């Protein structure tokens, strides 16, 4: 069962990398980044949207 997914993030690299075939410069994040790309394959349509860090307060609170 596939569906559509919209990911809103304040990480510009995450928004731009899938389109440009880039990997993160921080090697510590590489495994997590590749996991995100693998999960993308489970959806028919996935959209990445950049939002400002100020609008991402809920996610920042998780750290």
PyMOL Python script that loads the backbone (N, CA, C, O; Angstrom):
from pymol import cmd

cmd.read_pdbstr("""\
ATOM      1  N   UNK A   1       0.850  -1.173   0.000  1.00  0.00           N
ATOM      2  CA  UNK A   1       0.000   0.000   0.000  1.00  0.00           C
ATOM      3  C   UNK A   1       0.899   1.241   0.000  1.00  0.00           C
ATOM      4  O   UNK A   1       1.523   1.554   1.014  1.00  0.00           O
ATOM      5  N   UNK A   2       0.962   1.917  -1.087  1.00  0.00           N
ATOM      6  CA  UNK A   2       1.766   3.127  -1.209  1.00  0.00           C
ATOM      7  C   UNK A   2       0.854   4.339  -1.201  1.00  0.00           C
ATOM      8  O   UNK A   2      -0.340   4.242  -1.484  1.00  0.00           O
ATOM      9  N   UNK A   3       1.428   5.462  -0.876  1.00  0.00           N
ATOM     10  CA  UNK A   3       0.653   6.699  -0.830  1.00  0.00           C
ATOM     11  C   UNK A   3       1.585   7.883  -1.049  1.00  0.00           C
ATOM     12  O   UNK A   3       2.748   7.723  -1.418  1.00  0.00           O
ATOM     13  N   UNK A   4       1.051   9.057  -0.813  1.00  0.00           N
ATOM     14  CA  UNK A   4       1.834  10.283  -0.965  1.00  0.00           C
ATOM     15  C   UNK A   4       2.340  10.737   0.403  1.00  0.00           C
ATOM     16  O   UNK A   4       1.705  10.486   1.427  1.00  0.00           O
ATOM     17  N   UNK A   5       3.485  11.404   0.403  1.00  0.00           N
ATOM     18  CA  UNK A   5       4.077  11.899   1.637  1.00  0.00           C
ATOM     19  C   UNK A   5       4.664  13.277   1.394  1.00  0.00           C
ATOM     20  O   UNK A   5       5.308  13.518   0.373  1.00  0.00           O
ATOM     21  N   UNK A   6       4.437  14.179   2.338  1.00  0.00           N
ATOM     22  CA  UNK A   6       5.053  15.496   2.308  1.00  0.00           C
ATOM     23  C   UNK A   6       5.947  15.596   3.541  1.00  0.00           C
ATOM     24  O   UNK A   6       5.484  15.411   4.667  1.00  0.00           O
ATOM     25  N   UNK A   7       7.216  15.887   3.326  1.00  0.00           N
ATOM     26  CA  UNK A   7       8.179  16.052   4.405  1.00  0.00           C
ATOM     27  C   UNK A   7       8.534  17.525   4.494  1.00  0.00           C
ATOM     28  O   UNK A   7       9.015  18.113   3.526  1.00  0.00           O
ATOM     29  N   UNK A   8       8.299  18.117   5.652  1.00  0.00           N
ATOM     30  CA  UNK A   8       8.693  19.507   5.890  1.00  0.00           C
ATOM     31  C   UNK A   8       9.883  19.492   6.827  1.00  0.00           C
ATOM     32  O   UNK A   8       9.831  18.892   7.900  1.00  0.00           O
ATOM     33  N   UNK A   9      10.959  20.154   6.418  1.00  0.00           N
ATOM     34  CA  UNK A   9      12.193  20.140   7.194  1.00  0.00           C
ATOM     35  C   UNK A   9      12.897  21.481   7.099  1.00  0.00           C
ATOM     36  O   UNK A   9      12.729  22.226   6.134  1.00  0.00           O
ATOM     37  N   UNK A  10      13.695  21.775   8.132  1.00  0.00           N
ATOM     38  CA  UNK A  10      14.508  22.990   8.086  1.00  0.00           C
ATOM     39  C   UNK A  10      15.930  22.668   7.622  1.00  0.00           C
ATOM     40  O   UNK A  10      16.813  23.522   7.696  1.00  0.00           O
ATOM     41  N   UNK A  11      16.150  21.454   7.152  1.00  0.00           N
ATOM     42  CA  UNK A  11      17.451  21.036   6.646  1.00  0.00           C
ATOM     43  C   UNK A  11      17.440  21.144   5.115  1.00  0.00           C
ATOM     44  O   UNK A  11      16.884  20.292   4.422  1.00  0.00           O
ATOM     45  N   UNK A  12      18.058  22.197   4.614  1.00  0.00           N
ATOM     46  CA  UNK A  12      18.051  22.450   3.167  1.00  0.00           C
ATOM     47  C   UNK A  12      18.680  21.305   2.389  1.00  0.00           C
ATOM     48  O   UNK A  12      18.226  20.990   1.289  1.00  0.00           O
ATOM     49  N   UNK A  13      19.709  20.680   2.932  1.00  0.00           N
ATOM     50  CA  UNK A  13      20.365  19.570   2.238  1.00  0.00           C
ATOM     51  C   UNK A  13      19.390  18.423   2.008  1.00  0.00           C
ATOM     52  O   UNK A  13      19.418  17.787   0.955  1.00  0.00           O
ATOM     53  N   UNK A  14      18.533  18.157   2.979  1.00  0.00           N
ATOM     54  CA  UNK A  14      17.558  17.084   2.828  1.00  0.00           C
ATOM     55  C   UNK A  14      16.555  17.395   1.723  1.00  0.00           C
ATOM     56  O   UNK A  14      16.080  16.489   1.039  1.00  0.00           O
ATOM     57  N   UNK A  15      16.237  18.660   1.550  1.00  0.00           N
ATOM     58  CA  UNK A  15      15.307  19.075   0.507  1.00  0.00           C
ATOM     59  C   UNK A  15      15.963  18.968  -0.870  1.00  0.00           C
ATOM     60  O   UNK A  15      15.336  18.495  -1.818  1.00  0.00           O
ATOM     61  N   UNK A  16      17.193  19.394  -0.983  1.00  0.00           N
ATOM     62  CA  UNK A  16      17.868  19.486  -2.284  1.00  0.00           C
ATOM     63  C   UNK A  16      18.585  18.212  -2.718  1.00  0.00           C
ATOM     64  O   UNK A  16      18.691  17.948  -3.915  1.00  0.00           O
ATOM     65  N   UNK A  17      19.068  17.433  -1.788  1.00  0.00           N
ATOM     66  CA  UNK A  17      19.909  16.289  -2.116  1.00  0.00           C
ATOM     67  C   UNK A  17      19.243  15.235  -2.990  1.00  0.00           C
ATOM     68  O   UNK A  17      19.874  14.771  -3.940  1.00  0.00           O
ATOM     69  N   UNK A  18      17.996  14.827  -2.721  1.00  0.00           N
ATOM     70  CA  UNK A  18      17.416  13.778  -3.578  1.00  0.00           C
ATOM     71  C   UNK A  18      17.331  14.185  -5.052  1.00  0.00           C
ATOM     72  O   UNK A  18      17.448  13.332  -5.932  1.00  0.00           O
ATOM     73  N   UNK A  19      17.134  15.453  -5.325  1.00  0.00           N
ATOM     74  CA  UNK A  19      17.024  15.919  -6.700  1.00  0.00           C
ATOM     75  C   UNK A  19      18.398  16.045  -7.362  1.00  0.00           C
ATOM     76  O   UNK A  19      18.523  15.871  -8.574  1.00  0.00           O
ATOM     77  N   UNK A  20      19.413  16.342  -6.576  1.00  0.00           N
ATOM     78  CA  UNK A  20      20.750  16.576  -7.116  1.00  0.00           C
ATOM     79  C   UNK A  20      21.660  15.357  -6.948  1.00  0.00           C
ATOM     80  O   UNK A  20      22.833  15.401  -7.318  1.00  0.00           O
ATOM     81  N   UNK A  21      21.121  14.270  -6.392  1.00  0.00           N
ATOM     82  CA  UNK A  21      21.904  13.052  -6.171  1.00  0.00           C
ATOM     83  C   UNK A  21      23.103  13.323  -5.265  1.00  0.00           C
ATOM     84  O   UNK A  21      24.202  12.830  -5.520  1.00  0.00           O
ATOM     85  N   UNK A  22      22.892  14.102  -4.215  1.00  0.00           N
ATOM     86  CA  UNK A  22      23.952  14.468  -3.280  1.00  0.00           C
ATOM     87  C   UNK A  22      23.875  13.632  -2.016  1.00  0.00           C
ATOM     88  O   UNK A  22      22.830  13.073  -1.686  1.00  0.00           O
ATOM     89  N   UNK A  23      24.990  13.555  -1.320  1.00  0.00           N
ATOM     90  CA  UNK A  23      25.025  12.939  -0.002  1.00  0.00           C
ATOM     91  C   UNK A  23      25.484  13.998   0.989  1.00  0.00           C
ATOM     92  O   UNK A  23      26.155  14.957   0.608  1.00  0.00           O
ATOM     93  N   UNK A  24      25.125  13.830   2.261  1.00  0.00           N
ATOM     94  CA  UNK A  24      25.485  14.858   3.244  1.00  0.00           C
ATOM     95  C   UNK A  24      26.987  14.928   3.464  1.00  0.00           C
ATOM     96  O   UNK A  24      27.671  13.905   3.432  1.00  0.00           O
ATOM     97  N   UNK A  25      27.505  16.138   3.687  1.00  0.00           N
ATOM     98  CA  UNK A  25      28.940  16.283   3.940  1.00  0.00           C
ATOM     99  C   UNK A  25      29.351  15.739   5.307  1.00  0.00           C
ATOM    100  O   UNK A  25      30.525  15.439   5.523  1.00  0.00           O
ATOM    101  N   UNK A  26      28.407  15.612   6.224  1.00  0.00           N
ATOM    102  CA  UNK A  26      28.681  15.087   7.561  1.00  0.00           C
ATOM    103  C   UNK A  26      28.564  13.564   7.516  1.00  0.00           C
ATOM    104  O   UNK A  26      27.456  13.033   7.440  1.00  0.00           O
ATOM    105  N   UNK A  27      29.671  12.871   7.561  1.00  0.00           N
ATOM    106  CA  UNK A  27      29.663  11.414   7.425  1.00  0.00           C
ATOM    107  C   UNK A  27      28.890  10.739   8.537  1.00  0.00           C
ATOM    108  O   UNK A  27      28.411   9.620   8.350  1.00  0.00           O
ATOM    109  N   UNK A  28      28.748  11.380   9.693  1.00  0.00           N
ATOM    110  CA  UNK A  28      27.960  10.808  10.788  1.00  0.00           C
ATOM    111  C   UNK A  28      26.486  10.726  10.426  1.00  0.00           C
ATOM    112  O   UNK A  28      25.759   9.897  10.973  1.00  0.00           O
ATOM    113  N   UNK A  29      26.042  11.566   9.522  1.00  0.00           N
ATOM    114  CA  UNK A  29      24.633  11.587   9.122  1.00  0.00           C
ATOM    115  C   UNK A  29      24.347  10.714   7.913  1.00  0.00           C
ATOM    116  O   UNK A  29      23.188  10.564   7.526  1.00  0.00           O
ATOM    117  N   UNK A  30      25.364  10.142   7.315  1.00  0.00           N
ATOM    118  CA  UNK A  30      25.193   9.405   6.065  1.00  0.00           C
ATOM    119  C   UNK A  30      24.225   8.230   6.196  1.00  0.00           C
ATOM    120  O   UNK A  30      23.374   8.050   5.325  1.00  0.00           O
ATOM    121  N   UNK A  31      24.327   7.437   7.243  1.00  0.00           N
ATOM    122  CA  UNK A  31      23.437   6.282   7.410  1.00  0.00           C
ATOM    123  C   UNK A  31      21.986   6.726   7.546  1.00  0.00           C
ATOM    124  O   UNK A  31      21.096   6.130   6.940  1.00  0.00           O
ATOM    125  N   UNK A  32      21.745   7.761   8.331  1.00  0.00           N
ATOM    126  CA  UNK A  32      20.382   8.275   8.485  1.00  0.00           C
ATOM    127  C   UNK A  32      19.855   8.823   7.174  1.00  0.00           C
ATOM    128  O   UNK A  32      18.692   8.614   6.829  1.00  0.00           O
ATOM    129  N   UNK A  33      20.695   9.512   6.457  1.00  0.00           N
ATOM    130  CA  UNK A  33      20.311  10.081   5.164  1.00  0.00           C
ATOM    131  C   UNK A  33      19.923   8.977   4.180  1.00  0.00           C
ATOM    132  O   UNK A  33      18.917   9.090   3.479  1.00  0.00           O
ATOM    133  N   UNK A  34      20.707   7.933   4.133  1.00  0.00           N
ATOM    134  CA  UNK A  34      20.392   6.822   3.225  1.00  0.00           C
ATOM    135  C   UNK A  34      19.104   6.115   3.648  1.00  0.00           C
ATOM    136  O   UNK A  34      18.355   5.636   2.797  1.00  0.00           O
ATOM    137  N   UNK A  35      18.840   6.045   4.949  1.00  0.00           N
ATOM    138  CA  UNK A  35      17.578   5.473   5.421  1.00  0.00           C
ATOM    139  C   UNK A  35      16.397   6.290   4.911  1.00  0.00           C
ATOM    140  O   UNK A  35      15.379   5.727   4.506  1.00  0.00           O
ATOM    141  N   UNK A  36      16.528   7.602   4.929  1.00  0.00           N
ATOM    142  CA  UNK A  36      15.464   8.471   4.409  1.00  0.00           C
ATOM    143  C   UNK A  36      15.233   8.175   2.937  1.00  0.00           C
ATOM    144  O   UNK A  36      14.086   8.060   2.505  1.00  0.00           O
ATOM    145  N   UNK A  37      16.296   8.050   2.165  1.00  0.00           N
ATOM    146  CA  UNK A  37      16.152   7.761   0.739  1.00  0.00           C
ATOM    147  C   UNK A  37      15.505   6.395   0.503  1.00  0.00           C
ATOM    148  O   UNK A  37      14.712   6.234  -0.425  1.00  0.00           O
ATOM    149  N   UNK A  38      15.845   5.413   1.339  1.00  0.00           N
ATOM    150  CA  UNK A  38      15.226   4.092   1.212  1.00  0.00           C
ATOM    151  C   UNK A  38      13.728   4.158   1.494  1.00  0.00           C
ATOM    152  O   UNK A  38      12.932   3.539   0.789  1.00  0.00           O
ATOM    153  N   UNK A  39      13.351   4.901   2.514  1.00  0.00           N
ATOM    154  CA  UNK A  39      11.937   5.043   2.877  1.00  0.00           C
ATOM    155  C   UNK A  39      11.169   5.742   1.759  1.00  0.00           C
ATOM    156  O   UNK A  39       9.992   5.454   1.542  1.00  0.00           O
ATOM    157  N   UNK A  40      11.818   6.645   1.061  1.00  0.00           N
ATOM    158  CA  UNK A  40      11.166   7.361  -0.044  1.00  0.00           C
ATOM    159  C   UNK A  40      10.640   6.386  -1.093  1.00  0.00           C
ATOM    160  O   UNK A  40       9.627   6.655  -1.738  1.00  0.00           O
ATOM    161  N   UNK A  41      11.314   5.275  -1.262  1.00  0.00           N
ATOM    162  CA  UNK A  41      10.894   4.292  -2.243  1.00  0.00           C
ATOM    163  C   UNK A  41       9.583   3.597  -1.903  1.00  0.00           C
ATOM    164  O   UNK A  41       9.016   2.902  -2.746  1.00  0.00           O
ATOM    165  N   UNK A  42       9.095   3.775  -0.680  1.00  0.00           N
ATOM    166  CA  UNK A  42       7.846   3.145  -0.262  1.00  0.00           C
ATOM    167  C   UNK A  42       6.612   3.950  -0.655  1.00  0.00           C
ATOM    168  O   UNK A  42       5.486   3.483  -0.485  1.00  0.00           O
ATOM    169  N   UNK A  43       6.818   5.155  -1.177  1.00  0.00           N
ATOM    170  CA  UNK A  43       5.708   6.050  -1.485  1.00  0.00           C
ATOM    171  C   UNK A  43       5.615   6.289  -2.986  1.00  0.00           C
ATOM    172  O   UNK A  43       6.618   6.284  -3.699  1.00  0.00           O
ATOM    173  N   UNK A  44       4.381   6.499  -3.446  1.00  0.00           N
ATOM    174  CA  UNK A  44       4.174   6.826  -4.856  1.00  0.00           C
ATOM    175  C   UNK A  44       4.729   8.204  -5.176  1.00  0.00           C
ATOM    176  O   UNK A  44       5.398   8.395  -6.191  1.00  0.00           O
ATOM    177  N   UNK A  45       4.449   9.149  -4.311  1.00  0.00           N
ATOM    178  CA  UNK A  45       4.896  10.532  -4.494  1.00  0.00           C
ATOM    179  C   UNK A  45       5.404  11.034  -3.156  1.00  0.00           C
ATOM    180  O   UNK A  45       4.738  10.884  -2.132  1.00  0.00           O
ATOM    181  N   UNK A  46       6.584  11.631  -3.169  1.00  0.00           N
ATOM    182  CA  UNK A  46       7.123  12.241  -1.952  1.00  0.00           C
ATOM    183  C   UNK A  46       7.616  13.632  -2.294  1.00  0.00           C
ATOM    184  O   UNK A  46       8.308  13.833  -3.292  1.00  0.00           O
ATOM    185  N   UNK A  47       7.256  14.579  -1.463  1.00  0.00           N
ATOM    186  CA  UNK A  47       7.659  15.969  -1.663  1.00  0.00           C
ATOM    187  C   UNK A  47       8.421  16.440  -0.436  1.00  0.00           C
ATOM    188  O   UNK A  47       7.993  16.217   0.696  1.00  0.00           O
ATOM    189  N   UNK A  48       9.547  17.090  -0.666  1.00  0.00           N
ATOM    190  CA  UNK A  48      10.322  17.692   0.405  1.00  0.00           C
ATOM    191  C   UNK A  48      10.135  19.197   0.311  1.00  0.00           C
ATOM    192  O   UNK A  48      10.329  19.795  -0.748  1.00  0.00           O
ATOM    193  N   UNK A  49       9.757  19.802   1.427  1.00  0.00           N
ATOM    194  CA  UNK A  49       9.561  21.248   1.462  1.00  0.00           C
ATOM    195  C   UNK A  49      10.406  21.841   2.576  1.00  0.00           C
ATOM    196  O   UNK A  49      10.416  21.345   3.703  1.00  0.00           O
ATOM    197  N   UNK A  50      11.108  22.905   2.243  1.00  0.00           N
ATOM    198  CA  UNK A  50      11.921  23.591   3.242  1.00  0.00           C
ATOM    199  C   UNK A  50      11.056  24.567   4.020  1.00  0.00           C
ATOM    200  O   UNK A  50      10.294  25.340   3.439  1.00  0.00           O
ATOM    201  N   UNK A  51      11.183  24.523   5.345  1.00  0.00           N
ATOM    202  CA  UNK A  51      10.514  25.489   6.212  1.00  0.00           C
ATOM    203  C   UNK A  51      11.574  26.116   7.101  1.00  0.00           C
ATOM    204  O   UNK A  51      12.637  25.532   7.313  1.00  0.00           O
ATOM    205  N   UNK A  52      11.293  27.286   7.612  1.00  0.00           N
ATOM    206  CA  UNK A  52      12.280  27.954   8.467  1.00  0.00           C
ATOM    207  C   UNK A  52      12.400  27.223   9.803  1.00  0.00           C
ATOM    208  O   UNK A  52      11.472  26.545  10.243  1.00  0.00           O
ATOM    209  N   UNK A  53      13.530  27.370  10.420  1.00  0.00           N
ATOM    210  CA  UNK A  53      13.752  26.738  11.722  1.00  0.00           C
ATOM    211  C   UNK A  53      12.738  27.244  12.752  1.00  0.00           C
ATOM    212  O   UNK A  53      12.335  26.501  13.647  1.00  0.00           O
ATOM    213  N   UNK A  54      12.338  28.481  12.625  1.00  0.00           N
ATOM    214  CA  UNK A  54      11.345  29.032  13.554  1.00  0.00           C
ATOM    215  C   UNK A  54      10.007  28.316  13.443  1.00  0.00           C
ATOM    216  O   UNK A  54       9.281  28.210  14.431  1.00  0.00           O
ATOM    217  N   UNK A  55       9.673  27.827  12.261  1.00  0.00           N
ATOM    218  CA  UNK A  55       8.423  27.103  12.066  1.00  0.00           C
ATOM    219  C   UNK A  55       8.542  25.624  12.423  1.00  0.00           C
ATOM    220  O   UNK A  55       7.547  24.899  12.426  1.00  0.00           O
ATOM    221  N   UNK A  56       9.748  25.186  12.720  1.00  0.00           N
ATOM    222  CA  UNK A  56      10.010  23.787  13.015  1.00  0.00           C
ATOM    223  C   UNK A  56      10.279  23.575  14.504  1.00  0.00           C
ATOM    224  O   UNK A  56      11.079  22.719  14.881  1.00  0.00           O
ATOM    225  N   UNK A  57       9.618  24.344  15.329  1.00  0.00           N
ATOM    226  CA  UNK A  57       9.827  24.311  16.779  1.00  0.00           C
ATOM    227  C   UNK A  57       9.525  22.919  17.345  1.00  0.00           C
ATOM    228  O   UNK A  57      10.236  22.437  18.226  1.00  0.00           O
ATOM    229  N   UNK A  58       8.493  22.292  16.845  1.00  0.00           N
ATOM    230  CA  UNK A  58       8.108  20.987  17.360  1.00  0.00           C
ATOM    231  C   UNK A  58       9.222  19.948  17.175  1.00  0.00           C
ATOM    232  O   UNK A  58       9.508  19.174  18.089  1.00  0.00           O
ATOM    233  N   UNK A  59       9.842  19.931  16.009  1.00  0.00           N
ATOM    234  CA  UNK A  59      10.935  18.987  15.758  1.00  0.00           C
ATOM    235  C   UNK A  59      12.168  19.342  16.573  1.00  0.00           C
ATOM    236  O   UNK A  59      12.844  18.452  17.089  1.00  0.00           O
ATOM    237  N   UNK A  60      12.466  20.623  16.697  1.00  0.00           N
ATOM    238  CA  UNK A  60      13.621  21.043  17.487  1.00  0.00           C
ATOM    239  C   UNK A  60      13.464  20.647  18.951  1.00  0.00           C
ATOM    240  O   UNK A  60      14.460  20.413  19.635  1.00  0.00           O
ATOM    241  N   UNK A  61      12.247  20.571  19.433  1.00  0.00           N
ATOM    242  CA  UNK A  61      11.990  20.195  20.822  1.00  0.00           C
ATOM    243  C   UNK A  61      12.332  18.717  21.104  1.00  0.00           C
ATOM    244  O   UNK A  61      12.481  18.325  22.261  1.00  0.00           O
ATOM    245  N   UNK A  62      12.452  17.913  20.055  1.00  0.00           N
ATOM    246  CA  UNK A  62      12.769  16.495  20.226  1.00  0.00           C
ATOM    247  C   UNK A  62      14.224  16.281  20.622  1.00  0.00           C
ATOM    248  O   UNK A  62      14.562  15.234  21.175  1.00  0.00           O
ATOM    249  N   UNK A  63      15.077  17.239  20.355  1.00  0.00           N
ATOM    250  CA  UNK A  63      16.500  17.089  20.669  1.00  0.00           C
ATOM    251  C   UNK A  63      16.792  17.492  22.033  1.00  0.00           C
ATOM    252  O   UNK A  63      17.944  17.428  22.462  1.00  0.00           O
TER     253      UNK A  63
END
""", "prot")
cmd.dss("prot")
cmd.show_as("cartoon", "prot")
cmd.util.cbc("prot")
cmd.orient("prot")
